[in-house]
Amino acid sequence: VAAAKLRRAQEAAEAARPYSERMGAVLANITQAIGGGGDAPALMTGTGKDDVHLLIVCTAERGLCGGFNS
C-alpha cells in the first residue's frame, strides 16, 4: 500500500514538472521586463526606501477543491 502511494506521489510530481518550469519562465519574464524598464509601476519596482516584498500568487480556478492549491 505504501509503495503504491509513493509511486502515485512520484507520478504526480513528475506530471507537475512542466507546469512548474513554465511558471518559472513566466516569472523570469516578468522580472526581466520590470528590471530594465523605467515605465514599470512603483508597485512592481519599489521605491528603494521600504523593505517591502511583492508576492505574485498563482492558483487554479477550481473553486473550493480543498488541497488542490495548497
CHARMM-style PDB file with segment names, atoms N, HN, CA, C and O in Angstrom:
ATOM      1  N   VAL     1       0.830  -1.186   0.000  1.00  0.00      PROA
ATOM      2  CA  VAL     1       0.000   0.000   0.000  1.00  0.00      PROA
ATOM      3  C   VAL     1       0.876   1.252   0.000  1.00  0.00      PROA
ATOM      4  O   VAL     1       0.618   2.192  -0.752  1.00  0.00      PROA
ATOM      5  N   ALA     2       1.904   1.265   0.835  1.00  0.00      PROA
ATOM      6  HN  ALA     2       2.114   0.502   1.446  1.00  0.00      PROA
ATOM      7  CA  ALA     2       2.785   2.435   0.916  1.00  0.00      PROA
ATOM      8  C   ALA     2       3.548   2.632  -0.390  1.00  0.00      PROA
ATOM      9  O   ALA     2       3.769   3.765  -0.818  1.00  0.00      PROA
ATOM     10  N   ALA     3       3.949   1.535  -1.019  1.00  0.00      PROA
ATOM     11  HN  ALA     3       3.769   0.615  -0.672  1.00  0.00      PROA
ATOM     12  CA  ALA     3       4.680   1.644  -2.284  1.00  0.00      PROA
ATOM     13  C   ALA     3       3.790   2.224  -3.378  1.00  0.00      PROA
ATOM     14  O   ALA     3       4.254   3.010  -4.204  1.00  0.00      PROA
ATOM     15  N   ALA     4       2.532   1.846  -3.385  1.00  0.00      PROA
ATOM     16  HN  ALA     4       2.155   1.208  -2.714  1.00  0.00      PROA
ATOM     17  CA  ALA     4       1.602   2.381  -4.385  1.00  0.00      PROA
ATOM     18  C   ALA     4       1.364   3.871  -4.168  1.00  0.00      PROA
ATOM     19  O   ALA     4       1.293   4.636  -5.129  1.00  0.00      PROA
ATOM     20  N   LYS     5       1.242   4.282  -2.914  1.00  0.00      PROA
ATOM     21  HN  LYS     5       1.300   3.660  -2.133  1.00  0.00      PROA
ATOM     22  CA  LYS     5       1.064   5.708  -2.618  1.00  0.00      PROA
ATOM     23  C   LYS     5       2.308   6.501  -3.012  1.00  0.00      PROA
ATOM     24  O   LYS     5       2.198   7.598  -3.558  1.00  0.00      PROA
ATOM     25  N   LEU     6       3.472   5.955  -2.740  1.00  0.00      PROA
ATOM     26  HN  LEU     6       3.561   5.064  -2.297  1.00  0.00      PROA
ATOM     27  CA  LEU     6       4.717   6.621  -3.116  1.00  0.00      PROA
ATOM     28  C   LEU     6       4.816   6.748  -4.628  1.00  0.00      PROA
ATOM     29  O   LEU     6       5.209   7.797  -5.139  1.00  0.00      PROA
ATOM     30  N   ARG     7       4.464   5.692  -5.345  1.00  0.00      PROA
ATOM     31  HN  ARG     7       4.145   4.840  -4.930  1.00  0.00      PROA
ATOM     32  CA  ARG     7       4.518   5.733  -6.805  1.00  0.00      PROA
ATOM     33  C   ARG     7       3.556   6.785  -7.360  1.00  0.00      PROA
ATOM     34  O   ARG     7       3.909   7.522  -8.280  1.00  0.00      PROA
ATOM     35  N   ARG     8       2.345   6.858  -6.807  1.00  0.00      PROA
ATOM     36  HN  ARG     8       2.058   6.259  -6.059  1.00  0.00      PROA
ATOM     37  CA  ARG     8       1.385   7.871  -7.245  1.00  0.00      PROA
ATOM     38  C   ARG     8       1.881   9.284  -6.951  1.00  0.00      PROA
ATOM     39  O   ARG     8       1.697  10.192  -7.762  1.00  0.00      PROA
ATOM     40  N   ALA     9       2.501   9.464  -5.809  1.00  0.00      PROA
ATOM     41  HN  ALA     9       2.650   8.726  -5.151  1.00  0.00      PROA
ATOM     42  CA  ALA     9       3.038  10.788  -5.462  1.00  0.00      PROA
ATOM     43  C   ALA     9       4.179  11.170  -6.400  1.00  0.00      PROA
ATOM     44  O   ALA     9       4.285  12.327  -6.807  1.00  0.00      PROA
ATOM     45  N   GLN    10       5.031  10.208  -6.744  1.00  0.00      PROA
ATOM     46  HN  GLN    10       4.945   9.268  -6.413  1.00  0.00      PROA
ATOM     47  CA  GLN    10       6.124  10.478  -7.681  1.00  0.00      PROA
ATOM     48  C   GLN    10       5.585  10.815  -9.064  1.00  0.00      PROA
ATOM     49  O   GLN    10       6.089  11.726  -9.722  1.00  0.00      PROA
ATOM     50  N   GLU    11       4.573  10.096  -9.506  1.00  0.00      PROA
ATOM     51  HN  GLU    11       4.163   9.356  -8.972  1.00  0.00      PROA
ATOM     52  CA  GLU    11       3.974  10.373 -10.816  1.00  0.00      PROA
ATOM     53  C   GLU    11       3.324  11.751 -10.838  1.00  0.00      PROA
ATOM     54  O   GLU    11       3.413  12.464 -11.837  1.00  0.00      PROA
ATOM     55  N   ALA    12       2.672  12.128  -9.742  1.00  0.00      PROA
ATOM     56  HN  ALA    12       2.599  11.548  -8.930  1.00  0.00      PROA
ATOM     57  CA  ALA    12       2.050  13.456  -9.665  1.00  0.00      PROA
ATOM     58  C   ALA    12       3.109  14.552  -9.698  1.00  0.00      PROA
ATOM     59  O   ALA    12       2.918  15.586 -10.338  1.00  0.00      PROA
ATOM     60  N   ALA    13       4.221  14.325  -9.010  1.00  0.00      PROA
ATOM     61  HN  ALA    13       4.376  13.485  -8.490  1.00  0.00      PROA
ATOM     62  CA  ALA    13       5.302  15.315  -9.011  1.00  0.00      PROA
ATOM     63  C   ALA    13       5.912  15.448 -10.399  1.00  0.00      PROA
ATOM     64  O   ALA    13       6.215  16.557 -10.839  1.00  0.00      PROA
ATOM     65  N   GLU    14       6.094  14.339 -11.086  1.00  0.00      PROA
ATOM     66  HN  GLU    14       5.847  13.438 -10.729  1.00  0.00      PROA
ATOM     67  CA  GLU    14       6.649  14.379 -12.443  1.00  0.00      PROA
ATOM     68  C   GLU    14       5.670  15.035 -13.422  1.00  0.00      PROA
ATOM     69  O   GLU    14       6.092  15.738 -14.340  1.00  0.00      PROA
ATOM     70  N   ALA    15       4.383  14.810 -13.232  1.00  0.00      PROA
ATOM     71  HN  ALA    15       4.041  14.239 -12.487  1.00  0.00      PROA
ATOM     72  CA  ALA    15       3.384  15.418 -14.113  1.00  0.00      PROA
ATOM     73  C   ALA    15       3.319  16.930 -13.913  1.00  0.00      PROA
ATOM     74  O   ALA    15       2.975  17.662 -14.841  1.00  0.00      PROA
ATOM     75  N   ALA    16       3.644  17.398 -12.721  1.00  0.00      PROA
ATOM     76  HN  ALA    16       3.923  16.803 -11.967  1.00  0.00      PROA
ATOM     77  CA  ALA    16       3.601  18.835 -12.426  1.00  0.00      PROA
ATOM     78  C   ALA    16       4.867  19.559 -12.870  1.00  0.00      PROA
ATOM     79  O   ALA    16       4.893  20.789 -12.871  1.00  0.00      PROA
ATOM     80  N   ARG    17       5.897  18.845 -13.239  1.00  0.00      PROA
ATOM     81  HN  ARG    17       5.876  17.846 -13.237  1.00  0.00      PROA
ATOM     82  CA  ARG    17       7.169  19.475 -13.604  1.00  0.00      PROA
ATOM     83  C   ARG    17       7.048  20.453 -14.776  1.00  0.00      PROA
ATOM     84  O   ARG    17       7.587  21.555 -14.672  1.00  0.00      PROA
ATOM     85  N   PRO    18       6.376  20.122 -15.884  1.00  0.00      PROA
ATOM     86  CA  PRO    18       6.253  21.101 -16.977  1.00  0.00      PROA
ATOM     87  C   PRO    18       5.532  22.377 -16.537  1.00  0.00      PROA
ATOM     88  O   PRO    18       5.905  23.476 -16.950  1.00  0.00      PROA
ATOM     89  N   TYR    19       4.511  22.236 -15.710  1.00  0.00      PROA
ATOM     90  HN  TYR    19       4.208  21.344 -15.375  1.00  0.00      PROA
ATOM     91  CA  TYR    19       3.794  23.403 -15.191  1.00  0.00      PROA
ATOM     92  C   TYR    19       4.738  24.272 -14.364  1.00  0.00      PROA
ATOM     93  O   TYR    19       4.753  25.494 -14.509  1.00  0.00      PROA
ATOM     94  N   SER    20       5.511  23.644 -13.512  1.00  0.00      PROA
ATOM     95  HN  SER    20       5.499  22.651 -13.395  1.00  0.00      PROA
ATOM     96  CA  SER    20       6.450  24.369 -12.664  1.00  0.00      PROA
ATOM     97  C   SER    20       7.505  25.090 -13.495  1.00  0.00      PROA
ATOM     98  O   SER    20       7.840  26.241 -13.216  1.00  0.00      PROA
ATOM     99  N   GLU    21       8.024  24.419 -14.509  1.00  0.00      PROA
ATOM    100  HN  GLU    21       7.752  23.484 -14.736  1.00  0.00      PROA
ATOM    101  CA  GLU    21       9.033  25.039 -15.374  1.00  0.00      PROA
ATOM    102  C   GLU    21       8.448  26.229 -16.127  1.00  0.00      PROA
ATOM    103  O   GLU    21       9.112  27.255 -16.272  1.00  0.00      PROA
ATOM    104  N   ARG    22       7.219  26.102 -16.604  1.00  0.00      PROA
ATOM    105  HN  ARG    22       6.679  25.268 -16.485  1.00  0.00      PROA
ATOM    106  CA  ARG    22       6.585  27.203 -17.335  1.00  0.00      PROA
ATOM    107  C   ARG    22       6.305  28.387 -16.412  1.00  0.00      PROA
ATOM    108  O   ARG    22       6.496  29.536 -16.809  1.00  0.00      PROA
ATOM    109  N   MET    23       5.858  28.120 -15.189  1.00  0.00      PROA
ATOM    110  HN  MET    23       5.703  27.186 -14.867  1.00  0.00      PROA
ATOM    111  CA  MET    23       5.629  29.204 -14.239  1.00  0.00      PROA
ATOM    112  C   MET    23       6.938  29.913 -13.908  1.00  0.00      PROA
ATOM    113  O   MET    23       6.956  31.134 -13.752  1.00  0.00      PROA
ATOM    114  N   GLY    24       8.024  29.171 -13.801  1.00  0.00      PROA
ATOM    115  HN  GLY    24       8.010  28.179 -13.927  1.00  0.00      PROA
ATOM    116  CA  GLY    24       9.330  29.790 -13.576  1.00  0.00      PROA
ATOM    117  C   GLY    24       9.719  30.697 -14.723  1.00  0.00      PROA
ATOM    118  O   GLY    24      10.268  31.777 -14.508  1.00  0.00      PROA
ATOM    119  N   ALA    25       9.435  30.261 -15.950  1.00  0.00      PROA
ATOM    120  HN  ALA    25       8.988  29.384 -16.125  1.00  0.00      PROA
ATOM    121  CA  ALA    25       9.745  31.082 -17.126  1.00  0.00      PROA
ATOM    122  C   ALA    25       8.888  32.344 -17.157  1.00  0.00      PROA
ATOM    123  O   ALA    25       9.380  33.420 -17.498  1.00  0.00      PROA
ATOM    124  N   VAL    26       7.617  32.221 -16.806  1.00  0.00      PROA
ATOM    125  HN  VAL    26       7.217  31.348 -16.529  1.00  0.00      PROA
ATOM    126  CA  VAL    26       6.729  33.390 -16.779  1.00  0.00      PROA
ATOM    127  C   VAL    26       7.224  34.404 -15.755  1.00  0.00      PROA
ATOM    128  O   VAL    26       7.291  35.597 -16.049  1.00  0.00      PROA
ATOM    129  N   LEU    27       7.570  33.943 -14.559  1.00  0.00      PROA
ATOM    130  HN  LEU    27       7.515  32.974 -14.320  1.00  0.00      PROA
ATOM    131  CA  LEU    27       8.052  34.859 -13.528  1.00  0.00      PROA
ATOM    132  C   LEU    27       9.395  35.465 -13.909  1.00  0.00      PROA
ATOM    133  O   LEU    27       9.655  36.626 -13.591  1.00  0.00      PROA
ATOM    134  N   ALA    28      10.251  34.709 -14.580  1.00  0.00      PROA
ATOM    135  HN  ALA    28      10.040  33.766 -14.838  1.00  0.00      PROA
ATOM    136  CA  ALA    28      11.525  35.261 -15.049  1.00  0.00      PROA
ATOM    137  C   ALA    28      11.289  36.346 -16.088  1.00  0.00      PROA
ATOM    138  O   ALA    28      11.979  37.366 -16.083  1.00  0.00      PROA
ATOM    139  N   ASN    29      10.327  36.141 -16.975  1.00  0.00      PROA
ATOM    140  HN  ASN    29       9.766  35.313 -16.978  1.00  0.00      PROA
ATOM    141  CA  ASN    29       9.994  37.164 -17.973  1.00  0.00      PROA
ATOM    142  C   ASN    29       9.454  38.430 -17.318  1.00  0.00      PROA
ATOM    143  O   ASN    29       9.795  39.538 -17.731  1.00  0.00      PROA
ATOM    144  N   ILE    30       8.618  38.270 -16.306  1.00  0.00      PROA
ATOM    145  HN  ILE    30       8.341  37.370 -15.970  1.00  0.00      PROA
ATOM    146  CA  ILE    30       8.090  39.436 -15.590  1.00  0.00      PROA
ATOM    147  C   ILE    30       9.230  40.189 -14.914  1.00  0.00      PROA
ATOM    148  O   ILE    30       9.304  41.415 -14.994  1.00  0.00      PROA
ATOM    149  N   THR    31      10.109  39.462 -14.254  1.00  0.00      PROA
ATOM    150  HN  THR    31      10.049  38.466 -14.188  1.00  0.00      PROA
ATOM    151  CA  THR    31      11.238  40.086 -13.572  1.00  0.00      PROA
ATOM    152  C   THR    31      12.133  40.820 -14.552  1.00  0.00      PROA
ATOM    153  O   THR    31      12.572  41.937 -14.278  1.00  0.00      PROA
ATOM    154  N   GLN    32      12.401  40.209 -15.678  1.00  0.00      PROA
ATOM    155  HN  GLN    32      12.044  39.301 -15.901  1.00  0.00      PROA
ATOM    156  CA  GLN    32      13.249  40.836 -16.692  1.00  0.00      PROA
ATOM    157  C   GLN    32      12.573  42.084 -17.258  1.00  0.00      PROA
ATOM    158  O   GLN    32      13.236  43.094 -17.494  1.00  0.00      PROA
ATOM    159  N   ALA    33      11.274  42.023 -17.473  1.00  0.00      PROA
ATOM    160  HN  ALA    33      10.735  41.203 -17.281  1.00  0.00      PROA
ATOM    161  CA  ALA    33      10.557  43.155 -18.056  1.00  0.00      PROA
ATOM    162  C   ALA    33      10.540  44.362 -17.123  1.00  0.00      PROA
ATOM    163  O   ALA    33      10.677  45.498 -17.578  1.00  0.00      PROA
ATOM    164  N   ILE    34      10.372  44.125 -15.824  1.00  0.00      PROA
ATOM    165  HN  ILE    34      10.261  43.203 -15.454  1.00  0.00      PROA
ATOM    166  CA  ILE    34      10.317  45.269 -14.911  1.00  0.00      PROA
ATOM    167  C   ILE    34      11.699  45.725 -14.484  1.00  0.00      PROA
ATOM    168  O   ILE    34      11.861  46.850 -14.011  1.00  0.00      PROA
ATOM    169  N   GLY    35      12.695  44.870 -14.643  1.00  0.00      PROA
ATOM    170  HN  GLY    35      12.563  43.956 -15.027  1.00  0.00      PROA
ATOM    171  CA  GLY    35      14.045  45.240 -14.227  1.00  0.00      PROA
ATOM    172  C   GLY    35      14.703  46.233 -15.153  1.00  0.00      PROA
ATOM    173  O   GLY    35      15.521  47.036 -14.705  1.00  0.00      PROA
ATOM    174  N   GLY    36      14.376  46.204 -16.426  1.00  0.00      PROA
ATOM    175  HN  GLY    36      13.712  45.552 -16.790  1.00  0.00      PROA
ATOM    176  CA  GLY    36      15.051  47.063 -17.382  1.00  0.00      PROA
ATOM    177  C   GLY    36      14.279  48.295 -17.788  1.00  0.00      PROA
ATOM    178  O   GLY    36      14.846  49.201 -18.400  1.00  0.00      PROA
ATOM    179  N   GLY    37      13.005  48.352 -17.467  1.00  0.00      PROA
ATOM    180  HN  GLY    37      12.545  47.616 -16.970  1.00  0.00      PROA
ATOM    181  CA  GLY    37      12.194  49.474 -17.950  1.00  0.00      PROA
ATOM    182  C   GLY    37      11.930  50.509 -16.880  1.00  0.00      PROA
ATOM    183  O   GLY    37      11.698  50.168 -15.720  1.00  0.00      PROA
ATOM    184  N   GLY    38      11.965  51.776 -17.268  1.00  0.00      PROA
ATOM    185  HN  GLY    38      12.154  52.052 -18.210  1.00  0.00      PROA
ATOM    186  CA  GLY    38      11.661  52.840 -16.339  1.00  0.00      PROA
ATOM    187  C   GLY    38      10.177  53.131 -16.250  1.00  0.00      PROA
ATOM    188  O   GLY    38       9.753  53.944 -15.429  1.00  0.00      PROA
ATOM    189  N   ASP    39       9.384  52.478 -17.084  1.00  0.00      PROA
ATOM    190  HN  ASP    39       9.730  51.817 -17.751  1.00  0.00      PROA
ATOM    191  CA  ASP    39       7.948  52.740 -17.100  1.00  0.00      PROA
ATOM    192  C   ASP    39       7.155  51.734 -16.271  1.00  0.00      PROA
ATOM    193  O   ASP    39       5.924  51.739 -16.306  1.00  0.00      PROA
ATOM    194  N   ALA    40       7.840  50.877 -15.531  1.00  0.00      PROA
ATOM    195  HN  ALA    40       8.839  50.873 -15.502  1.00  0.00      PROA
ATOM    196  CA  ALA    40       7.153  49.899 -14.696  1.00  0.00      PROA
ATOM    197  C   ALA    40       6.550  50.598 -13.481  1.00  0.00      PROA
ATOM    198  O   ALA    40       7.134  51.551 -12.965  1.00  0.00      PROA
ATOM    199  N   PRO    41       5.383  50.136 -13.017  1.00  0.00      PROA
ATOM    200  CA  PRO    41       4.757  50.779 -11.858  1.00  0.00      PROA
ATOM    201  C   PRO    41       5.585  50.600 -10.587  1.00  0.00      PROA
ATOM    202  O   PRO    41       6.328  49.628 -10.449  1.00  0.00      PROA
ATOM    203  N   ALA    42       5.445  51.544  -9.669  1.00  0.00      PROA
ATOM    204  HN  ALA    42       4.841  52.333  -9.782  1.00  0.00      PROA
ATOM    205  CA  ALA    42       6.196  51.501  -8.409  1.00  0.00      PROA
ATOM    206  C   ALA    42       5.860  50.257  -7.596  1.00  0.00      PROA
ATOM    207  O   ALA    42       6.692  49.778  -6.825  1.00  0.00      PROA
ATOM    208  N   LEU    43       4.647  49.729  -7.760  1.00  0.00      PROA
ATOM    209  HN  LEU    43       3.971  50.118  -8.386  1.00  0.00      PROA
ATOM    210  CA  LEU    43       4.276  48.504  -7.056  1.00  0.00      PROA
ATOM    211  C   LEU    43       5.204  47.362  -7.442  1.00  0.00      PROA
ATOM    212  O   LEU    43       5.544  46.524  -6.607  1.00  0.00      PROA
ATOM    213  N   MET    44       5.612  47.330  -8.698  1.00  0.00      PROA
ATOM    214  HN  MET    44       5.336  48.011  -9.376  1.00  0.00      PROA
ATOM    215  CA  MET    44       6.479  46.258  -9.184  1.00  0.00      PROA
ATOM    216  C   MET    44       7.957  46.527  -8.897  1.00  0.00      PROA
ATOM    217  O   MET    44       8.702  45.594  -8.598  1.00  0.00      PROA
ATOM    218  N   THR    45       8.388  47.771  -8.982  1.00  0.00      PROA
ATOM    219  HN  THR    45       7.783  48.529  -9.226  1.00  0.00      PROA
ATOM    220  CA  THR    45       9.811  48.079  -8.843  1.00  0.00      PROA
ATOM    221  C   THR    45      10.198  48.500  -7.439  1.00  0.00      PROA
ATOM    222  O   THR    45      11.355  48.347  -7.049  1.00  0.00      PROA
ATOM    223  N   GLY    46       9.258  49.026  -6.673  1.00  0.00      PROA
ATOM    224  HN  GLY    46       8.318  49.151  -6.990  1.00  0.00      PROA
ATOM    225  CA  GLY    46       9.564  49.507  -5.331  1.00  0.00      PROA
ATOM    226  C   GLY    46      10.130  50.909  -5.377  1.00  0.00      PROA
ATOM    227  O   GLY    46      10.433  51.434  -6.449  1.00  0.00      PROA
ATOM    228  N   THR    47      10.271  51.511  -4.214  1.00  0.00      PROA
ATOM    229  HN  THR    47      10.024  51.085  -3.343  1.00  0.00      PROA
ATOM    230  CA  THR    47      10.794  52.870  -4.131  1.00  0.00      PROA
ATOM    231  C   THR    47      12.249  52.891  -3.715  1.00  0.00      PROA
ATOM    232  O   THR    47      12.919  53.912  -3.872  1.00  0.00      PROA
ATOM    233  N   GLY    48      12.747  51.798  -3.193  1.00  0.00      PROA
ATOM    234  HN  GLY    48      12.202  50.969  -3.065  1.00  0.00      PROA
ATOM    235  CA  GLY    48      14.117  51.746  -2.715  1.00  0.00      PROA
ATOM    236  C   GLY    48      14.240  52.134  -1.257  1.00  0.00      PROA
ATOM    237  O   GLY    48      15.302  51.947  -0.662  1.00  0.00      PROA
ATOM    238  N   LYS    49      13.185  52.670  -0.666  1.00  0.00      PROA
ATOM    239  HN  LYS    49      12.323  52.822  -1.149  1.00  0.00      PROA
ATOM    240  CA  LYS    49      13.217  53.101   0.727  1.00  0.00      PROA
ATOM    241  C   LYS    49      12.644  52.043   1.670  1.00  0.00      PROA
ATOM    242  O   LYS    49      13.074  51.924   2.817  1.00  0.00      PROA
ATOM    243  N   ASP    50      11.693  51.296   1.189  1.00  0.00      PROA
ATOM    244  HN  ASP    50      11.344  51.393   0.257  1.00  0.00      PROA
ATOM    245  CA  ASP    50      10.977  50.357   2.043  1.00  0.00      PROA
ATOM    246  C   ASP    50      11.499  48.941   1.869  1.00  0.00      PROA
ATOM    247  O   ASP    50      11.992  48.570   0.803  1.00  0.00      PROA
ATOM    248  N   ASP    51      11.384  48.159   2.931  1.00  0.00      PROA
ATOM    249  HN  ASP    51      10.984  48.460   3.797  1.00  0.00      PROA
ATOM    250  CA  ASP    51      11.719  46.743   2.866  1.00  0.00      PROA
ATOM    251  C   ASP    51      10.415  45.967   2.699  1.00  0.00      PROA
ATOM    252  O   ASP    51       9.971  45.264   3.606  1.00  0.00      PROA
ATOM    253  N   VAL    52       9.814  46.111   1.521  1.00  0.00      PROA
ATOM    254  HN  VAL    52      10.174  46.682   0.783  1.00  0.00      PROA
ATOM    255  CA  VAL    52       8.523  45.505   1.219  1.00  0.00      PROA
ATOM    256  C   VAL    52       8.709  44.542   0.054  1.00  0.00      PROA
ATOM    257  O   VAL    52       9.492  44.810  -0.857  1.00  0.00      PROA
ATOM    258  N   HSD    53       8.001  43.437   0.081  1.00  0.00      PROA
ATOM    259  HN  HSD    53       7.365  43.219   0.821  1.00  0.00      PROA
ATOM    260  CA  HSD    53       8.127  42.424  -0.961  1.00  0.00      PROA
ATOM    261  C   HSD    53       6.793  42.251  -1.678  1.00  0.00      PROA
ATOM    262  O   HSD    53       5.732  42.295  -1.055  1.00  0.00      PROA
ATOM    263  N   LEU    54       6.855  42.057  -2.969  1.00  0.00      PROA
ATOM    264  HN  LEU    54       7.717  42.022  -3.475  1.00  0.00      PROA
ATOM    265  CA  LEU    54       5.669  41.793  -3.771  1.00  0.00      PROA
ATOM    266  C   LEU    54       5.516  40.286  -3.917  1.00  0.00      PROA
ATOM    267  O   LEU    54       6.456  39.600  -4.320  1.00  0.00      PROA
ATOM    268  N   LEU    55       4.349  39.775  -3.594  1.00  0.00      PROA
ATOM    269  HN  LEU    55       3.586  40.332  -3.267  1.00  0.00      PROA
ATOM    270  CA  LEU    55       4.057  38.358  -3.760  1.00  0.00      PROA
ATOM    271  C   LEU    55       3.144  38.192  -4.961  1.00  0.00      PROA
ATOM    272  O   LEU    55       2.097  38.834  -5.050  1.00  0.00      PROA
ATOM    273  N   ILE    56       3.542  37.336  -5.876  1.00  0.00      PROA
ATOM    274  HN  ILE    56       4.393  36.814  -5.804  1.00  0.00      PROA
ATOM    275  CA  ILE    56       2.703  37.000  -7.020  1.00  0.00      PROA
ATOM    276  C   ILE    56       2.151  35.610  -6.756  1.00  0.00      PROA
ATOM    277  O   ILE    56       2.897  34.631  -6.741  1.00  0.00      PROA
ATOM    278  N   VAL    57       0.859  35.527  -6.551  1.00  0.00      PROA
ATOM    279  HN  VAL    57       0.253  36.322  -6.563  1.00  0.00      PROA
ATOM    280  CA  VAL    57       0.216  34.267  -6.203  1.00  0.00      PROA
ATOM    281  C   VAL    57      -0.449  33.703  -7.447  1.00  0.00      PROA
ATOM    282  O   VAL    57      -1.268  34.373  -8.076  1.00  0.00      PROA
ATOM    283  N   CYS    58      -0.102  32.487  -7.799  1.00  0.00      PROA
ATOM    284  HN  CYS    58       0.563  31.943  -7.289  1.00  0.00      PROA
ATOM    285  CA  CYS    58      -0.668  31.815  -8.971  1.00  0.00      PROA
ATOM    286  C   CYS    58      -1.435  30.595  -8.482  1.00  0.00      PROA
ATOM    287  O   CYS    58      -0.860  29.695  -7.869  1.00  0.00      PROA
ATOM    288  N   THR    59      -2.719  30.569  -8.753  1.00  0.00      PROA
ATOM    289  HN  THR    59      -3.186  31.300  -9.251  1.00  0.00      PROA
ATOM    290  CA  THR    59      -3.548  29.441  -8.346  1.00  0.00      PROA
ATOM    291  C   THR    59      -4.424  29.015  -9.513  1.00  0.00      PROA
ATOM    292  O   THR    59      -4.484  29.685 -10.544  1.00  0.00      PROA
ATOM    293  N   ALA    60      -5.084  27.916  -9.336  1.00  0.00      PROA
ATOM    294  HN  ALA    60      -5.035  27.371  -8.498  1.00  0.00      PROA
ATOM    295  CA  ALA    60      -6.025  27.445 -10.340  1.00  0.00      PROA
ATOM    296  C   ALA    60      -7.417  27.940  -9.977  1.00  0.00      PROA
ATOM    297  O   ALA    60      -7.703  28.230  -8.815  1.00  0.00      PROA
ATOM    298  N   GLU    61      -8.260  28.032 -10.964  1.00  0.00      PROA
ATOM    299  HN  GLU    61      -8.028  27.797 -11.908  1.00  0.00      PROA
ATOM    300  CA  GLU    61      -9.634  28.455 -10.720  1.00  0.00      PROA
ATOM    301  C   GLU    61     -10.494  27.202 -10.582  1.00  0.00      PROA
ATOM    302  O   GLU    61     -11.203  26.806 -11.506  1.00  0.00      PROA
ATOM    303  N   ARG    62     -10.410  26.600  -9.415  1.00  0.00      PROA
ATOM    304  HN  ARG    62      -9.833  26.922  -8.664  1.00  0.00      PROA
ATOM    305  CA  ARG    62     -11.110  25.348  -9.185  1.00  0.00      PROA
ATOM    306  C   ARG    62     -12.128  25.432  -8.060  1.00  0.00      PROA
ATOM    307  O   ARG    62     -12.644  24.403  -7.623  1.00  0.00      PROA
ATOM    308  N   GLY    63     -12.427  26.624  -7.585  1.00  0.00      PROA
ATOM    309  HN  GLY    63     -12.008  27.460  -7.940  1.00  0.00      PROA
ATOM    310  CA  GLY    63     -13.421  26.761  -6.530  1.00  0.00      PROA
ATOM    311  C   GLY    63     -12.937  26.213  -5.208  1.00  0.00      PROA
ATOM    312  O   GLY    63     -11.785  26.419  -4.825  1.00  0.00      PROA
ATOM    313  N   LEU    64     -13.803  25.523  -4.518  1.00  0.00      PROA
ATOM    314  HN  LEU    64     -14.738  25.355  -4.829  1.00  0.00      PROA
ATOM    315  CA  LEU    64     -13.497  25.011  -3.183  1.00  0.00      PROA
ATOM    316  C   LEU    64     -13.040  23.559  -3.257  1.00  0.00      PROA
ATOM    317  O   LEU    64     -13.716  22.663  -2.751  1.00  0.00      PROA
ATOM    318  N   CYS    65     -11.907  23.332  -3.881  1.00  0.00      PROA
ATOM    319  HN  CYS    65     -11.357  24.059  -4.292  1.00  0.00      PROA
ATOM    320  CA  CYS    65     -11.480  21.945  -4.088  1.00  0.00      PROA
ATOM    321  C   CYS    65     -10.456  21.492  -3.057  1.00  0.00      PROA
ATOM    322  O   CYS    65      -9.670  20.587  -3.336  1.00  0.00      PROA
ATOM    323  N   GLY    66     -10.446  22.087  -1.894  1.00  0.00      PROA
ATOM    324  HN  GLY    66     -11.085  22.822  -1.667  1.00  0.00      PROA
ATOM    325  CA  GLY    66      -9.596  21.605  -0.821  1.00  0.00      PROA
ATOM    326  C   GLY    66      -8.129  21.877  -1.050  1.00  0.00      PROA
ATOM    327  O   GLY    66      -7.733  23.023  -1.261  1.00  0.00      PROA
ATOM    328  N   GLY    67      -7.320  20.838  -1.010  1.00  0.00      PROA
ATOM    329  HN  GLY    67      -7.642  19.907  -0.839  1.00  0.00      PROA
ATOM    330  CA  GLY    67      -5.875  20.979  -1.058  1.00  0.00      PROA
ATOM    331  C   GLY    67      -5.282  21.136  -2.439  1.00  0.00      PROA
ATOM    332  O   GLY    67      -4.064  21.037  -2.583  1.00  0.00      PROA
ATOM    333  N   PHE    68      -6.082  21.374  -3.458  1.00  0.00      PROA
ATOM    334  HN  PHE    68      -7.072  21.454  -3.341  1.00  0.00      PROA
ATOM    335  CA  PHE    68      -5.555  21.479  -4.822  1.00  0.00      PROA
ATOM    336  C   PHE    68      -4.540  22.596  -4.951  1.00  0.00      PROA
ATOM    337  O   PHE    68      -3.507  22.413  -5.595  1.00  0.00      PROA
ATOM    338  N   ASN    69      -4.810  23.765  -4.346  1.00  0.00      PROA
ATOM    339  HN  ASN    69      -5.649  23.914  -3.822  1.00  0.00      PROA
ATOM    340  CA  ASN    69      -3.912  24.910  -4.444  1.00  0.00      PROA
ATOM    341  C   ASN    69      -2.894  24.969  -3.310  1.00  0.00      PROA
ATOM    342  O   ASN    69      -2.083  25.894  -3.266  1.00  0.00      PROA
ATOM    343  N   SER    70      -2.917  24.024  -2.411  1.00  0.00      PROA
ATOM    344  HN  SER    70      -3.576  23.272  -2.446  1.00  0.00      PROA
ATOM    345  CA  SER    70      -2.036  24.067  -1.239  1.00  0.00      PROA
ATOM    346  C   SER    70      -0.653  23.579  -1.554  1.00  0.00      PROA
ATOM    347  OT1 SER    70       0.208  23.553  -0.675  1.00  0.00      PROA
TER     348      SER     70
END
